[in-house]
């Protein structure tokens, strides 16, 4: 008689189709001792089936008696300490509070190697595209210490690149496994699991979904809901942007209103559990309702809870926010309040605190942050590549390309919650100073990750940022560079001594440059911001300077403080630039930082009442009306949104008439009430 667990495993395997060659390759990878490859690199777009394939790999290892350990990058902060703590927890190893980062890594390495003494072991790192911050460190510092009997699987959206393939030695150890969409026969096999569909329907399902596994899964699920069984051609077969449309239609057609409500709430957060959902929705959720949610095929389990497949979450989030804005705002405010309380009230480790911080920022942001976090582009994906001697020519070419552009850089960004427009404007003269005041070949010697490129799926460099570490080896450069010098020259000897630290433990970072002028998409900005946050988690002091008001207001909005007496003219006499500092040396728990973010959400409580007042205005009139609260004159409003002063005046006349006020003073009073 088979056990219940065996029956579950049998059913799970019955829903897995295709990937026969991949399964053969993996079995050979772990069982053939004459095989020289030690790293298996699985890659493919979101929803292509990487996680399902890893589940099958685990079953193969269970059959062969090979230990299988999986580390998901969503479960830890992207620091060596965060990596080591998660790995030790996975290995059920007790961690002492006084252990340093070095001790944690030493113990994690020892534990893994000990388990490989009796035979092979498989160590998987999933969602590897999230490891941008640790990619070089993993290769140079961690993997080199592991036993040769530990088989490494790195699974993510992109194939390994950079140092992995530039080095002949590393390249020799890697087996690449790119995943492609299902072919027609595999689609036919998958549809047969759901019932007896005719050949015409199978051909149409393959044509519409292009064999993309997650899209095919939703497509079949929607057909089950509608009871079509291939007998008729549903309207959505003619839709463009197939995945986005099918996901939205699936959400709208789902018959269980409670399940739909839970799904909408889940789109608000990175990771969820039963308690989080009850707090967001403000009511009790039964165990049965929660079980129905987490057993959906696109909900994945992690050590911290559950999460929606990222590709689907974006589609459902957009549908929810646009179709139900009032409910969206209500759930958003509850989610903010809950996560703020979570961060503020609990006693937890540094790693837990950092994870709570990332969760909180993911939800909160301020208008500028939200413009970076919430993008509509499901298929746009990017990765970060550290610049070293091998790829220095790419960064230098990027500099040349920007300097060859003789126009100001202007980018419009919109807050997806309030729809408020933000203008990001860098004058050409300012860009020239930024790009000509550093020599890349010199600054990359100041640290291991000083210059980094943002690359798209075509591996083209579309953005760059330069963060200069502050330590004894970089102080001379920082005191002499025209952009960075004003802050460091104003420091007392005692303050400079605090920065005179070893290069391996910087006192902080000077945020010299972030440039995304080759690709201003929200998805690209999101990747920059993720990397930006990683520096927060390292602690220390963050120094920033720019002459543009937009940048200055953005950094002040998250806790940066302007330092008196540091305004300089490194960008030119027309562009005075103050210096701003965010000092985590005195706020190691990041409480002030989180408090500032939370207070910014309180301002958003005005949104619903303002919507009621401004509902009769056009988008342009609404924009001008809101600006009257902060701008002292029509000219200032005109300059802010690139209109003539007379156009602003005409719009204001219409606003006064529609809102039944006598003038600007009365308008501002009505908006502020």
C-alpha positions in Angstrom: 0.0 0.0 0.0 1.4 3.4 -1.0 1.6 6.2 1.6 -0.2 9.5 1.3 3.1 11.3 0.6 3.9 8.9 -2.2 0.5 9.6 -3.8 1.1 13.4 -3.6 4.5 13.0 -5.2 2.9 10.8 -8.0 0.2 13.5 -8.7 2.8 16.2 -8.8 4.9 14.3 -11.2 1.9 13.7 -13.4 1.5 17.4 -13.9 5.1 17.8 -15.0 5.5 17.6 -18.8 8.4 17.9 -21.2 12.0 18.7 -20.2 13.1 15.1 -20.9 16.6 16.2 -22.1 17.0 18.5 -19.1 16.2 15.7 -16.7 18.7 13.4 -18.4 21.4 16.1 -18.2 20.8 16.6 -14.5 20.9 12.9 -13.7 24.2 12.6 -15.5 25.4 15.8 -13.8 24.9 14.4 -10.3 25.5 10.7 -10.8 28.3 10.5 -13.3 31.5 10.8 -11.3 33.6 11.1 -14.5 31.8 14.3 -15.3 34.1 17.4 -14.9 31.3 20.0 -14.8 30.5 21.2 -11.3 28.1 24.1 -11.9 24.7 23.7 -13.7 23.3 27.1 -14.8 19.5 27.0 -15.5 18.3 30.2 -17.2 15.0 31.4 -18.8 12.4 34.1 -18.7 9.8 34.5 -15.9 7.2 31.7 -16.0 9.3 29.4 -18.2 9.3 26.6 -15.6 12.6 26.9 -13.7 11.0 26.3 -10.2 9.0 23.3 -11.5 12.2 21.8 -13.0 14.0 22.3 -9.7 11.2 20.3 -8.0 11.9 17.5 -10.4 15.6 17.7 -9.7 14.9 17.4 -6.0 12.9 14.2 -6.7 15.8 12.7 -8.7 18.2 13.4 -5.8 15.7 11.8 -3.3 15.6 8.7 -5.6 19.4 8.6 -5.7 20.0 9.3 -2.0 21.8 12.6 -2.8 21.3 15.5 -0.3 19.6 18.5 -1.9 19.7 22.0 -0.4 17.9 25.0 -2.0 18.6 28.6 -1.1 16.1 31.1 -2.6 17.5 34.6 -3.0 14.2 36.1 -1.9 14.8 34.8 1.6 17.9 36.8 2.6 19.5 40.3 2.2 22.1 40.4 -0.5 25.2 40.6 1.8 27.7 37.9 2.7 26.3 37.9 6.2 22.7 37.6 5.1 23.8 34.7 2.7 25.6 32.9 5.5 22.8 33.3 8.1 20.2 31.9 5.6 22.5 29.0 4.7 23.2 28.1 8.3 19.5 28.2 9.1 18.8 25.9 6.2 21.5 23.5 7.6 19.8 23.7 11.0 23.0 25.1 12.6 22.8 27.2 15.8 24.3 30.6 15.4 25.9 32.5 18.3 25.1 36.2 18.6 28.8 37.2 18.9 29.8 35.5 15.6 31.4 37.9 13.1 30.7 37.8 9.4 33.9 35.9 8.8 33.0 33.3 11.4 29.5 32.9 9.9 30.9 32.2 6.5 33.6 29.9 7.9 30.9 27.8 9.7 28.6 27.7 6.7 31.4 26.5 4.5 32.5 23.9 7.1 28.9 22.6 7.5 28.4 22.1 3.7 31.8 20.5 3.2 31.1 18.1 6.2 27.9 16.9 4.6 29.8 16.2 1.3 32.3 13.9 2.9 30.3 10.8 2.4 29.3 11.5 -1.2 27.9 14.1 -3.6 25.7 16.9 -2.5 23.6 19.3 -4.5 23.5 23.0 -3.5 21.0 25.2 -5.4 20.7 29.0 -5.5 17.3 29.9 -7.0 16.2 33.4 -8.3 19.9 34.0 -9.1 19.2 37.3 -10.9 18.7 38.8 -7.5 22.3 38.0 -6.6 23.7 41.0 -8.5 25.3 42.4 -5.4 27.0 39.1 -4.5 27.8 37.6 -7.8 31.6 38.4 -7.8 31.8 37.6 -4.1 30.2 34.2 -4.5 32.7 33.2 -7.2 35.8 34.6 -5.7 35.3 34.1 -2.0 32.7 31.4 -1.3 32.6 28.7 -4.0 36.4 28.4 -4.1 36.2 27.1 -0.5 33.7 24.3 -1.2 34.4 20.6 -1.7 34.7 19.4 -5.3 31.9 16.9 -4.4 29.3 19.7 -3.9 27.4 20.1 -7.2 26.2 23.7 -7.6 23.0 24.7 -9.4 22.5 28.4 -10.2 19.0 29.1 -11.5 17.8 32.5 -12.7 16.5 34.6 -15.6 19.9 35.1 -17.3 22.8 32.8 -18.2 26.0 33.4 -16.2 28.2 36.0 -17.7 31.1 38.3 -16.9 33.8 36.6 -14.8 32.0 33.2 -15.1 32.7 33.0 -18.9 35.7 35.3 -19.3 37.8 32.9 -17.2 38.6 29.7 -19.1 39.0 27.9 -15.7 35.5 28.8 -14.5 34.0 28.2 -17.9 35.3 24.6 -17.9 33.2 23.8 -14.8 29.9 25.2 -16.1 27.1 23.3 -17.9 24.6 25.8 -19.3 20.9 24.8 -19.4 18.8 27.5 -21.1 15.0 26.7 -21.0 12.8 27.3 -24.0 9.0 27.4 -24.3 7.2 24.1 -24.8 7.0 22.7 -28.3 3.7 21.7 -29.9 3.8 18.1 -28.6 4.5 19.1 -25.1 1.6 21.6 -25.2 -0.6 18.8 -26.4 0.6 16.6 -23.6 -0.2 19.3 -21.1 -3.7 20.1 -22.4 -4.5 16.4 -22.2 -4.1 16.5 -18.4 -7.1 18.8 -18.2 -9.4 16.7 -20.4 -10.1 15.6 -24.0 -9.5 18.8 -26.0 -9.8 18.6 -29.8 -6.8 19.2 -32.1 -8.1 22.6 -33.2 -8.1 23.9 -29.7 -4.6 22.5 -29.0 -3.2 24.2 -32.0 -4.9 27.5 -31.0 -3.6 27.2 -27.4 0.0 26.7 -28.7 -0.3 29.6 -31.2 -1.6 32.0 -28.6 0.6 31.1 -25.6 3.7 30.4 -27.8 4.4 27.5 -25.5 5.1 29.7 -22.5 4.4 27.4 -19.5 2.9 29.9 -17.1 0.8 31.5 -19.8 -0.4 28.0 -20.9 -1.3 27.2 -17.3 -3.4 30.3 -17.0 -4.9 29.8 -20.4 -6.1 26.3 -19.5 -7.3 27.4 -16.1 -9.4 30.1 -17.7 -10.9 27.5 -20.1 -11.8 25.3 -17.1 -13.5 28.3 -15.5 -15.5 29.0 -18.6 -16.2 25.4 -19.4 -15.2 25.7 -23.0 -13.5 22.4 -23.5 -12.2 23.5 -26.8 -15.7 23.7 -28.4 -15.6 27.4 -29.2 -13.1 30.1 -29.8 -13.1 32.5 -26.8 -12.7 36.2 -27.6 -9.3 36.5 -25.8 -7.7 34.3 -28.5 -7.5 37.5 -30.6 -5.9 39.6 -27.9 -2.5 41.1 -28.2 0.0 41.1 -25.2 -1.3 37.6 -24.5 0.1 37.1 -21.0 -1.0 40.4 -19.6 -4.5 40.0 -21.1 -5.0 36.4 -20.0 -3.8 37.2 -16.5 -6.2 40.0 -16.2 -9.1 38.0 -17.7 -8.3 35.1 -15.4 -8.6 37.4 -12.4 -11.9 38.8 -13.6 -13.4 35.4 -14.4 -12.5 33.6 -11.2 -15.8 32.5 -9.6 -14.6 32.6 -6.0 -14.9 36.2 -4.9 -13.1 35.5 -1.6 -10.1 34.0 -3.5 -10.0 37.1 -5.8 -10.0 39.4 -2.8 -7.1 37.5 -1.3 -5.2 37.7 -4.6 -5.7 41.4 -4.8 -4.3 41.8 -1.3 -1.3 39.6 -2.1 -0.2 41.9 -4.9 0.6 44.6 -2.4 3.5 42.8 -0.7 6.7 41.0 -1.5 6.1 38.0 0.8 2.8 37.1 2.6 1.5 34.8 5.3 -1.9 34.3 7.0 -1.2 37.0 9.6 -0.2 39.6 7.0 -3.2 39.0 4.8 -5.6 39.3 7.8 -4.0 42.7 8.7 -4.2 44.0 5.2 -7.8 43.0 4.7 -8.8 44.0 8.2 -10.7 40.7 8.9 -10.3 37.0 9.7 -9.4 34.6 7.0 -10.3 31.0 7.5 -7.7 28.2 7.2 -9.6 26.8 4.2 -9.5 30.1 2.4 -5.8 30.6 3.0 -5.1 27.0 1.8 -7.1 27.6 -1.4 -4.8 30.6 -2.1 -1.4 29.0 -1.4 -2.3 26.0 -3.5 -2.7 28.0 -6.7 0.0 26.9 -9.2 1.6 30.3 -9.4 2.0 30.8 -5.6 5.4 29.7 -4.4 6.6 28.8 -0.9 9.7 30.4 0.6 11.2 30.3 4.0 9.7 33.6 5.0 6.2 32.8 3.7 4.6 32.7 0.2 4.8 34.9 -2.8 3.1 35.4 -6.1 5.1 34.6 -9.3 6.7 38.0 -10.1 5.4 38.1 -13.7 1.8 37.4 -12.6 2.0 39.8 -9.7 2.8 42.7 -11.9 -0.1 41.9 -14.2 -2.6 41.5 -11.4 -1.3 44.5 -9.6 -1.9 46.8 -12.5 -5.4 45.3 -13.1 -6.3 45.8 -9.4 -4.9 49.3 -9.1 -6.7 50.6 -12.2 -10.0 48.9 -11.7 -10.4 49.4 -8.0 -8.4 52.5 -6.9 -10.4 53.1 -3.7 -9.9 49.6 -2.4 -6.3 49.6 -3.5 -5.6 52.8 -1.5 -7.3 51.3 1.5 -5.3 48.1 1.5 -2.1 50.0 0.7 -2.5 52.1 3.9 -3.2 49.1 6.0 -0.2 47.3 4.6 2.1 50.3 5.3 0.8 50.6 8.9 1.3 46.9 9.6 4.8 46.7 8.2 5.8 49.9 10.0 4.6 48.3 13.3 6.5 45.1 12.4 9.8 46.9 11.9 9.3 49.2 14.9 8.1 46.9 17.6 9.8 43.6 17.3 13.2 42.7 18.6 15.0 40.9 15.8 18.4 40.1 14.4 20.2 42.5 11.9 19.2 40.2 9.1 15.6 40.1 10.0 15.6 43.9 10.4 17.1 44.3 6.9 14.4 42.0 5.4 11.7 44.0 7.2 13.2 47.2 5.9 13.2 45.9 2.3 9.6 44.8 2.7 8.6 48.2 4.1 10.3 50.2 1.4 8.8 47.9 -1.3 5.4 48.9 -0.1 6.0 52.5 0.9 8.4 54.5 -1.2 7.6 58.1 -1.8 6.3 59.4 -5.1 9.8 59.2 -6.6 10.4 55.7 -5.2 7.0 54.4 -6.4 7.9 55.6 -9.9 10.9 53.3 -9.7 9.2 50.3 -8.0 6.0 49.8 -9.9 6.6 49.3 -13.6 4.2 48.0 -16.2 6.8 46.3 -18.4 6.4 42.6 -17.6 9.0 41.4 -20.1 11.7 44.0 -19.4 14.5 42.6 -17.4 18.0 43.9 -16.6 21.0 42.9 -14.7 24.0 44.6 -13.0 27.6 44.0 -14.1 30.6 45.2 -12.1 33.2 46.9 -14.1 36.8 45.6 -13.9 39.8 45.5 -16.3 38.1 43.0 -18.6 35.0 45.1 -19.4 36.4 48.5 -18.7 36.2 49.4 -22.4 32.3 49.0 -22.2 32.1 51.6 -19.4 34.4 53.9 -21.2 32.3 53.6 -24.4 29.2 54.4 -22.3 30.9 57.6 -21.1 31.8 58.6 -24.7 28.2 58.0 -25.9 26.8 60.2 -23.2 29.3 63.0 -23.9 28.5 62.9 -27.6 24.9 63.8 -26.9 24.5 67.6 -27.0 21.1 67.9 -25.5 19.8 68.3 -21.9 18.5 65.0 -20.5 14.8 65.3 -19.6 12.8 62.4 -18.3 9.1 62.4 -17.2 8.1 60.0 -14.4 4.7 59.5 -12.9 3.7 58.4 -9.4 1.4 55.4 -10.2 -0.7 56.1 -7.0 -1.4 59.9 -7.4 -0.5 60.2 -11.1 1.6 63.2 -10.2 4.2 64.0 -12.8 7.9 64.4 -11.8 10.4 66.0 -14.2 14.0 64.7 -14.0 16.1 67.2 -15.9 19.9 67.2 -16.2 21.4 70.1 -18.1 24.1 69.1 -20.7 26.7 71.2 -18.9 26.1 69.3 -15.6 26.4 65.9 -17.4 29.6 67.0 -19.0 31.1 67.8 -15.5 29.9 64.5 -14.1 31.3 62.4 -16.9 34.6 64.3 -17.3 35.6 64.7 -13.6 36.5 61.0 -13.1 38.8 58.6 -14.9 37.2 55.1 -14.8 40.6 53.3 -14.9 41.5 55.1 -11.7 38.3 54.9 -9.7 37.9 51.1 -10.2 41.1 50.7 -8.2 39.4 52.3 -5.2 37.2 49.2 -4.5 35.8 46.0 -6.0 32.4 47.4 -7.0 33.0 51.1 -7.6 31.6 51.3 -11.2 28.7 49.1 -12.4 26.8 48.8 -15.6 23.1 48.2 -16.1 22.6 45.8 -19.0 19.4 44.7 -20.8 18.5 41.3 -22.2 20.6 42.0 -25.3 23.6 42.5 -22.9 23.8 46.1 -24.0 25.0 48.7 -21.4 22.0 51.0 -20.9 23.0 52.6 -17.5 25.9 53.2 -15.2 26.5 54.2 -11.6 29.6 55.1 -9.7 29.7 54.7 -5.9 33.1 55.6 -4.4 33.9 53.8 -1.1 35.2 56.1 1.7 38.4 54.7 3.3 42.0 55.5 3.8 42.9 54.6 0.2 40.2 56.9 -1.4 40.3 60.0 0.9 43.0 61.7 -1.2 40.9 61.3 -4.3 37.8 62.4 -2.6 39.5 65.6 -1.2 40.8 66.5 -4.7 38.0 65.7 -7.1 36.0 68.8 -8.0 32.6 67.1 -7.4 33.4 65.4 -4.1 36.0 67.6 -2.4 33.8 70.3 -0.7 32.4 67.9 1.9 35.7 66.3 2.8 37.6 69.6 3.0 35.1 71.0 5.5 35.6 68.1 7.9 37.6 68.5 11.2 40.6 66.3 11.8 38.6 64.3 14.2 35.8 63.7 11.6 38.4 62.8 8.9 40.0 60.3 11.3 36.7 58.4 11.6 36.8 57.9 7.8 40.4 56.7 7.8 39.5 53.0 7.8 40.8 50.0 6.0 39.6 49.6 2.4 37.9 46.2 3.2 35.6 47.9 5.7 34.6 51.3 4.2 33.2 54.0 6.4 30.5 54.7 3.8 30.1 55.7 0.1 30.0 58.8 -2.0 27.1 58.4 -4.4 29.0 60.0 -7.3 26.7 59.2 -10.3 23.6 57.3 -11.3 22.8 57.6 -15.1 20.0 55.9 -16.9 19.7 58.3 -19.8 20.1 55.4 -22.4 17.0 53.7 -21.0 14.7 55.7 -18.7 12.1 52.9 -18.4 10.6 52.3 -14.9 12.0 48.7 -15.0 15.5 50.1 -15.5 15.1 52.6 -12.7 13.8 49.8 -10.5 17.0 47.8 -10.9 19.1 50.9 -10.0 17.0 51.4 -6.9 17.4 47.8 -5.8 21.1 48.2 -6.0 20.9 51.6 -4.2 19.1 50.0 -1.3 21.8 47.4 -0.9 24.2 50.2 0.2 21.8 51.2 2.9 21.9 47.8 4.4 25.7 48.0 4.7 25.4 50.9 7.1 27.9 53.8 7.4 27.6 57.2 5.8 26.1 58.1 2.4 27.2 61.3 0.8 25.4 62.9 -2.2 25.6 66.1 -4.2 23.7 67.4 -7.2 22.6 70.9 -8.4 19.1 69.8 -9.5 16.2 70.5 -7.2 14.4 67.3 -8.0 17.4 65.2 -6.9 17.8 67.3 -3.8 14.2 66.9 -2.7 14.2 63.2 -3.4 17.2 62.5 -1.1 15.8 64.8 1.6 12.6 62.8 1.4 14.3 59.7 2.7 16.3 61.3 5.5 19.4 62.9 3.9 20.4 66.2 5.7 22.0 69.2 3.9 25.4 70.0 5.4 25.9 73.8 5.9 28.9 75.4 4.2 29.4 72.6 1.7 27.7 74.1 -1.4 30.2 74.0 -4.3 30.5 74.9 -8.0 32.1 71.7 -9.2 29.3 71.5 -11.9 29.9 75.1 -13.0 29.3 78.6 -11.7 25.6 78.5 -12.8 25.0 75.3 -10.9 25.6 75.6 -7.1 25.3 72.1 -5.5 24.8 71.5 -1.8 26.0 68.3 -0.2 23.6 65.9 1.6 24.5 63.2 4.1 22.6 60.2 5.4 24.5 58.9 8.4 23.7 55.4 9.6 26.6 55.5 12.1 24.4 57.3 14.6 21.2 55.5 13.4 22.4 51.9 13.2 18.9 50.6 13.7 17.7 52.8 10.8 14.7 54.0 12.9 15.0 57.6 11.8 15.1 56.5 8.1 12.0 54.3 8.5 10.2 57.0 10.5 10.8 59.5 7.6 9.4 57.0 5.1 6.4 56.3 7.3 5.7 60.1 7.7 5.7 60.4 3.9 2.8 58.0 3.7 0.8 60.1 6.0 0.8 62.8 3.3 -0.9 60.3 1.0 -4.0 60.2 3.3 -5.0 63.5 1.6 -5.3 61.7 -1.7 -8.9 60.4 -1.4 -10.3 63.8 -0.2 -8.3 65.7 -2.9 -9.7 63.3 -5.5 -13.2 64.3 -4.5 -12.4 68.1 -4.7 -10.5 67.8 -8.0 -12.7 65.2 -9.8 -14.1 67.7 -12.2 -10.8 68.9 -13.5 -8.7 67.8 -16.5 -5.4 66.1 -15.7 -3.5 69.3 -16.6 -5.8 71.5 -14.5 -5.4 69.0 -11.6 -1.6 69.2 -11.9 -1.7 73.0 -11.8 -4.1 73.1 -8.9 -1.9 70.9 -6.8 1.2 73.0 -7.6 -0.5 76.1 -6.2 0.2 74.6 -2.7 3.9 74.7 -3.1 4.7 77.3 -5.8 4.6 81.0 -5.0 3.8 82.4 -8.5 2.4 81.5 -11.8 5.9 81.8 -13.3 7.2 79.1 -10.9 4.4 76.8 -11.8 5.0 77.4 -15.5 8.8 76.6 -15.2 8.1 73.4 -13.2 5.8 71.9 -15.9 7.3 73.5 -19.0 4.3 75.7 -19.9 4.1 79.4 -20.7 2.9 81.7 -17.9 -0.1 82.8 -19.9 -1.2 79.1 -20.3 -1.0 78.6 -16.5 -3.0 81.7 -16.0 -5.8 80.5 -18.4 -5.9 77.1 -16.7 -6.2 78.7 -13.3 -9.2 80.8 -14.4 -11.0 77.6 -15.5 -10.0 76.0 -12.2 -11.4 78.8 -10.1 -14.7 78.6 -12.0 -15.1 74.9 -11.7 -14.2 74.8 -8.0 -16.2 77.9 -7.3 -13.4 79.9 -5.6 -12.5 83.5 -6.1 -8.7 83.2 -6.5 -5.5 81.4 -5.7 -5.7 82.1 -1.9 -9.1 80.6 -1.6 -8.1 77.7 -3.8 -5.1 76.8 -1.7 -7.2 77.1 1.5 -9.7 74.7 0.0 -7.0 72.2 -1.0 -5.3 72.4 2.4 -8.5 72.1 4.4 
